[in-house]
Amino acid sequence: MDPEINSEAVTDSALDRVVIDSDQPVVTRPVNGHSPKALLKSVFREERFFLILSVFIGIFSGLAVVCFRFAIGWCRLYLLGSGAVLSPTRLLLAPTLAGLVIAVLVIHVFPLARGSGVNQTKAALYIYNGYIPFRTAIGKFITAALAIGSGHSLGPEDPSLQIGACLASVLGRQMRLSRDRMRLIAPVGAAAGLAAAFNAPISAVLFVIEEVIGRWTAGILGSVVLSAVSSVVVMRAFLGSESLFRIPAVQLERPSELIAYAILGVVGGLAAVVFSTGISTLRPKFKALPLWTQYFQPAVAGLLIGVIAWLGAPQVMGAGYEAMDEAMHGRFTWQFLAMLAGLKIVATLLSFVSGTPGGMFAPTLFIGAMLGAAVGGAEHVFMPHLTGSPGTYALVGMGVLFAGFLRAPMTSVFMVLEVSGNYSIILPVIVANTIAYVISRGLQPIAIFDALTRQDGLELPSMEEQREEGILHVEDAMRPVDGPVLDAQGTVEQAWLAAEPAKADEMMVRLSPSGWSSVTKEQLRTLAADGKGGASLVSVLASAPIPALHPDLPLETALRYVDRWPLVPVVSRADFRQLEGVISQRDVLERYREFGES
């Protein structure tokens, strides 16, 4: 809404500068019969209520994730057994039979439970006004717990994210929140679910802001943080505060080792491209098969994963947290670690493209940990002077795959730091993750979540594309001042003599002590002809001061003012009396047209 300055004439008290430096200008006129003060109080009350509701969303999401973790454990116990050595019969039958049951449930009972849950949460935000049916949470809970517990190569983090978002949506509907609040409530619940599943509130907050919302304000950030923290508190009350992994001592003793981690970044970036290309290529082909095959696709995928486990790699089954922990402590040879990374890619491709509900976070971390430890082990063979431990390389590898495959570079860095609790590996993490992200983006321009969304026929905003998109600023459309800048303290006659030779029809007027106005040559000619040439220019100006823009403001800001004033001044931030240029509606539209054609 545009600001309105109510004044019938410009006086010295009204000559204060008006500078637009905010995306939300101050409202000074009544709206719908309510004063601005009443509206602000209403907004603050709603924000306080939303913050309190965020805490309850976190509590309920934390409880749901605890139950989800227990359900996965029970499914694994009853389907695969509790022995250290798994029975070959169970390895083959458990994921196969579970796949048949999951297919029936997904096709006939819970059709919205398919997928990881991240894109579904984004769709709730941008398409469905925050609405997620409660049945979706029930379906995701049952089918994902059955899939992960039976050994399908998927993780619990993404389903936990969607379960949290669904619970938040239900609470929002019960509280009859406004449409704007309902749109934001799904990401609040998503952060709570992901934080509880990952035991990492900072990473959950960053991921939701970086990949789901794409923007944030103080209110959004406060709600997301409160929900994430409260969910982690609840989860730790039931499951303890221990991290998912027993992190060994990690350190960087020689800066020259950064070269070794750079190599890991290259390898991880290429592996991420292979992984994402496989999913984005095979998924539409599997979906295009006849409908009757969808009853058997999860079962066939489960059978093949069981065969992989039976042949000597049971570590690829399920989320694989135990295997990641062993890799960090050097329990495997680097050759076996490399093999596990490749087999995990195959197993995850089978599970995900078959339509089995479950997440990709845990498989991504597994592949990264195995690949990192394998690269570290191989480098130690050829470069014995390296001092990095397998745990260090495994941790960095987790971040590398997260940055390259899920394309969340900031989250990947803080995730490793939060999981390890060790700031000393920040340099290897940043170097390797950046290289992996650049390689992945260069070879696979479309991020995996964006590719999956478009395959489903949806057009959700791509956060990565928005980050890379060029932004037009006011300085890109403004033009130099055509005529002289008039002084409001001078006379009308002096202003007319200065303006008459100019080609421009409208002149900018510098007010005192600050502020801007404008006057046309026709107005000056009329005033001079009426015998007012000796009057001061400020005394005859009838218009209120014109808001001024800054060159670095987004060009869309100018759209709010150029339709009300023919010329809007663009001033320096260092000196508001220094005119950098002017901008008009035509200038803005012409620049947008050129930008669209480029």
N, C-alpha and C positions, 0 to 999 in steps of 0.2 A: 504494500500500500504506500502511495506517495505521501511525503510530508506536506503539510499545508501550513503556510504562514499567514495568519490573519492580520492584515494591516491595510488600512485605507490609504495611507501615505507613508513615505519613507522619512523617518525622523532620525535624529542622532541616536536615540535609544534602539532604533530598529536596524541600525547599520552593522550589527554584529555579523561576523562572517558565518556563512552557512556552507559547510564542507561535508560532502557525502563520503564517509569512510567506513561504512558498515553495510552489510547485506540486509539489515532490518532497520530502516530509518524510524525515527521516533514519530509516533502518531499523536497528533495534537488535536484532532477533531473527534467528536463523539462517533461511536460505531454502534449501529443497531440500538440507539438509545442509551448506550452505556458509556460512561466516561472512561478515558484511558486508565485512570487509577483503578477503577473497578475491574476493568479487563485484566490489568496486570495482577491484581489480587487473585482473580479467578485462575489465571495461568499458573501462578505460584502454588495455589492450593492443589491444582491438578498435578503439578510436577512433584510436590511432596507426596501426594497419594501414590503416584506412579513409582516413586522411589521405595516407599514402604511395600507396595505390591511386589516390587522386584525382589525384595528379601524373601517373601513367601514363595515366589516362583523358584528361587534358589533352594529353599528348604524342600519343597515338594520334588523338584528335579533331582536333588541329591538323594532323597529317599528312593525315587524311582530307579536311579542308576545303581544304587546299592542292591536293590532287588534284582536288577538286570544282571549284575555281576554274579550274584548268587545263582540265578537261573542258568547262566552259562556254565558255571561250575558244576551244578547238579546234572545238567545235560551231558557234560563231558564225563562225569563220574558214572552215570548209568549207561551211556552209550559206548564209551571207549574203555571203561574200566579204570581201576585205581592203581594198577600195577605199574612198576617202572618200565617193564617191557610189555608193549601192547600186543594183544592177540591178533594174528593175521586175519582171522575171521571178522573180528570187530573192525579192524582197519578198513576192510573192504565193504562190509555190510552197513556199518553205522552211517557214513556219509551218503551212501546210495539210497538206503531206505528213508533217511531224513530228507533227502532231496525230493523223493516222491511226495512225502507229506507236505513239504514246503510248497511244491508246485501247486498242489490242490488248494492249499490255503490261500496262496497269492492269487490264483486265477479266479476262485469262486467266493472267497470270504474277505480277503484284505488286498484288493488290487492296488491300493496306494502305498503298500508297504514295500514295493519293489524299489531297488536302487539303494544308494548309500544314505541319503537323507539331507545332504547339503543343498543340492539343487531344489529339493522340495521345500526346504525352509526359505530359500530365496524366492521361490515362486509365491509362497504365502505372503512375503513382504511386498513384492512388486505387482502381483496379479490378483490375489485373493483377499486383499485387505486384512491380512493377518489370520485368516480362517484356516484352521487345520482340523479335520474331524477327529474326535477322540478315538474313533475306531482305528485310525492310522497308528496312534501310539500303541494300542493293544496289539495290532497286527505286527508292527515292527518289533515290539518286545518279544512276542512268541516266536516269530519266524527267524529273527536274527539270533536269538538265544539258541534255538534248535540248530541253526546252520553252523554257528561258531562252535557250539558245544560238540557237534558231531564231527568236526574236523574240516569243514569248508574253510578255505584260505581267505578269511575276512576278519575284520576287527570290530570291536564294540564302540569305538569313539563316535563315528558318524551316526549310527543308530541312536546313541545316547543324546547326541546333539538334536536329532529330530524329535525324540521323545520329550526332551526338555522344551522344545519349541511348541510342541502340541499341548503340553500341560499349561504353558503360558497362554496359549490361545484360548483354551477352555476357561481359565481364570479370567482372562480379559472379557470374554463374552458374558460370563456370570456377573462381572462388575459393570457391564454396560459401558465400557470405555468408548471414547470418541474414535472415529475412523482413523485419525492420525496416530493415536496411541495404539490402536489395534495393529496398525502396520508395523510398529516398532516392537511390539511385545514378543513376536516370534524370535527375533535375534536375541532378545534378553534371555528367553528360555533356552535358546541354542547355546549361548555362552555358559549358562548354568550346567546344562547337560554335558557339554564338552569338558568343562573344568572338572566336574566330578569324575568323569571317565578317565581323564588324563592325569588327575591330581596335579594340575598345573594351571592355576587361575590366570596368570599373566599371559600365557600362550593362548588360552581360550579367548580371552578378551581381545587380544591382537588379531587372532584369526577371524573372529566374527566381524570386527571392524574392518579388517583388511580385505576380506573376501565375501562377506555377506552384506554388510551395510554399505561399505565403501566411503562413508563419511561419518563424522561424529560432531556432536555438540557437547556442552557440559552436561546437559540433562541425559543424553543418550549414554555418554561415558559413565556417568554416575550409576545409572540403572544397570548397565552391563556389568560393571565392577561389583556392585552389591550382590547381584544374582550369582555371579561366579564365585565370589568369596563365601557367601552363605552356603552354596551347594558343596563346596570343598570342605567347609567346617562340618557339615552333616555327614559327608562321606567318610571323613577321617574319624568321626566319632564311632562309626561302625567298623570300618576296615583298617583303622590305624593311619598314621601319618607317613608311613614308609613310602618311598618312591617306587615306581613300577620296577626299577632295576637297582641292583646293588652296585653302585657306581664305584669302580676302583679309583685309586689315586691317579689323577691326570695332570699333566703339566707340559709346558713347552720350554725346553732348556736351551735350544739353539735356534736362533732366528732362521738359519739356513734350512731348517726342517720345513719351512713354509713352502719350499719347492715341492716336497713330498706331498703336502696337503693340496697343493695346486693340481698335482697329477690326479689325486683322488677326486678333485672337483671336475676334472675333464672326464674321467671314467664314470663318475656319478651322473654327470649331465647326459652322456651318451646312453647310459642305462635308463635314465628317466624318459628319454625320447623313445627308446624301444618299448618300454612299458606303456606309455601313453598312446603310442601309435598302434600297438597291439589291441588295446581296449577300444579306441575310437574306430578301428577298422573292423574288428570282429563283431562288436556289439550290434551294429545295424544288420549284419548278415544273419546273425542268430535270430534277431527279432523278425526278419523277413521270412523265416522258415514257416511251414504250415502250423496252424494253431495247435494241432495235436502233438507236435513235437515239444511244445513248451511244457507238457506234463512230464517229459523225460529228460529235458536238458539239465536241470539241477541234479537229477539222479546220475546221469552219465558223467557230469562234472565231478560229482562226489566219488564215483567209482574210479575215475582216472586219478584223482588225488589220493584215494586209498591205495592204488597200485604204486604210486610214487612213494608213499610211506612204507608200503610192504617191501619195496625194493631197497630200502635202507635210508630213507630220508623222512622219518615221521615228524621231524622238526617243522616241516612246511605246513602241517595241519593247524587249524585254528589261528589265533592271533600270534602265537609264537613268542610270547614274552620270555618264557624259560630259556628258549634257545638264544635269544638276544642277550640274556644275562650271561649265559655260558660263553658266548662269543666275546663279550667284554672281558672275561677273565681268562682268555687264551686257552679254552678247552678244545678247540678244533684246529686242524691244520689249515693253512691258507688256501690250499687246493680244495678242501672240503667246503670251506666257507664260500668260495667262489661258486662252487656247484650249488650250494644251498640258495645263493642269491638268484641264480638262473632258474632253479626249480620253483622258487617262490613266485617268480614272475609268471611262469607257466601255470602254476596252481591258482594264482589270483585271477589270471585271465579266464581260466575255466569257470571259476566260481562266479565272477562278476558278470561276464557276458551271458551266462546262462539265466540271468535274472534272479539269482539267489540274493535275498536281502542281506546286507552287511556293509561294513565300511572299508575304506581303503587306507585309512590312517595307519593302522597297525601293520598291514603288509608293506606299506611304504617304508616304515621305520625298520621293519625286519630286513628288507632288501638293502636298505642303506647301511644297517649295522653289519650285515654279513659282507657286503661289498667293501665297506671301510676297513674292517678287520682283515679281509683278504688282501686288499691293496697294501695295508700296513705290513702284513706278514711277508708279502712278496718283496716289498721294498727293503725289509730288514735282511732278506736273503742276499740281495744284490748290493745293498748299502748297509753293511753291519754297523756303521758308526751312528746310525739313527737311534735316538733314545726313546722315541714315542712308544707307548705301550699299546697293546691291542685294544684296550678299553678306550684310549684316546681316539684312535682311528675309527673305532666303531661308533662312538658318540658323534664325531664329526661327520661320518658317513650317514648317520640318521638325518642330520640337518641337510646334508647335500641332496639326498633323494627328496626330502620334504620340499626344498626350494626348487628343485628341478622338475618334479612330477606334479606336485600340488600348486606350484607357482605362488607360494606365499613366502617371499624372501625375508621379511621382517619377522614373521612368526617363527620361521625356521631357526633364526639366530637365537631368539629368546627362549625357544623351546629347549635347545641344547643347554643353554645356560641354566634354565630353571630345573631341568632334569638332573644335571650334573652338580649344580651348586658351586661351580668352580669358574671364576672369572678368568683364570689364567689361559684358558683355551679360546678366548674370544678372537684372537687374531687368526688361528687356523680355521675357525668356524666361518668368519667373515670372508676370508680368502676363498675357501673351497665352495661355500654356498653361492658366492657371487659368480664364480666361474661356471658352476653348474647351471645357475639360473640363466646366464647369458647364452650358454650353449643350447639349453633347452628351448629358450625363446627364439633363438635364431633358426633352429632346425624344425621346431614345431610351433608355428606362430599362434595357433589357437590353443589356449589352456584346456586341460582335460575337462574341467567342470563346464566350461563354455561349449566344448564339443558335444558333451552329453546332453546339455540343454537343447541345443539346436537339433540334435538327432530326435529329441522328443517333440519337436515342433514348437518349442517355446523360444521367445527372444528376450531373455533376461539380460540386464546390463552386465557387461563384462568389466569387472573391476580392473583387470590388467589393461584392457584397452583404454579405459578411462584414465588410468595413470599415465599411459603413453600418449594420450591424445593431446595435441597442441591446444593451448588456451589463448584466445584473443584478449588483448588488454585495450584499455582506452587509448593508449599511445599508438596502437596499430591503426586506429581510425581517425584520430584527431588531425587537424590541419592547422597550419600557421594562421595567425591573425591577419586578415586582409587589410584592415584599416587601422587608424590610430586608436590607442587606448585612451579614452577620455577621463579627465579628472572630475569627480562629482563636485568638488569645491569650486571649480571654475564656473564662468558664466555661460549662459546659453549661446551668446554670440561667439565666445572663444571656441566652444564646442563645434558650432556650425562652421566656422572658418577652418578648423582642423579636419572636419569630416567631409566638407564639400568636394575636395579634390579626390577623395578616396573612391575606388571602384565599388567597394562593398556597400550594401544598403543598410546594414545594421552594425553598430559600433558597441564595443564593450565599454562599460563605465566602471572605473575603480572607485569604490566607496571608501569612506573614512570612518573609523580607523581601519576597517577591513571589510571584505565582502564585495560582491559584484552585482551589477545590473546591466541593462542594455537599453539602447535607444536607436531609433531609425533616423535616417537622413530626412525623411518626410516629416517626422515629429519635430525635429530641430528647425526645419524650414518654417513649419507652421507657427512654432513658438516665437521665432524671430520676427515673423510677419505680424504677429499679434502684439508686438511691442514688449515682449518679455526677454529681449536679448540681454538686458542687464541683470536679470535674476540669476541666482546660482542654479546650477544644473540639478543639484540634489533637491532643491525646493520644488521643482516641477516634475520630478520623476513620480509616476503614479504606481508603478509596479513594485512588488516586494522584491527583496534580494533574491538572486538566482542561486540555487545550490551549485557548489563547485565540485568538480571531480579531480581525482589524482591520476597521473598517467599509468600507474601500475595496477589500477583497479580492473577487475574483469569487465569486458566490454558489455556484458549483459546488464551490468549496473547502470550504464548510460541509458538503456532502453526505458528505464522508469522515469526519465526526466526530459528526454529529447522530444517527446510528443507534447509537452507542456510549455517548453521554451524553445524558440527557434534556434538559439545558440546557447550552449552550456559551456562555461569556462572550465579549462583544465589548468590547475595551478600546481606549483611546486610544493612538496611537503616541507621543504626547508623555509619557504617564504610564501605565505598565502597571498601576498600581493604581487607575486611574480607570475605572470600569465605564460604558461607553456604553449597553449594553443586553445582552439575551440573545437566543439564537436556538435554536429546536428544529426537529425534523424536520417537524413539522406546519407551522411558519412557512415553511420552505423550500418544501415542496410546494405550499402555498397560494399563495405568491407566483409560482411557476412556472405554476400553473394560471391565475392572473389575467393573467399575461404572455401566455400562449398564447391567451387569449380576446380580448385587446385588439388 
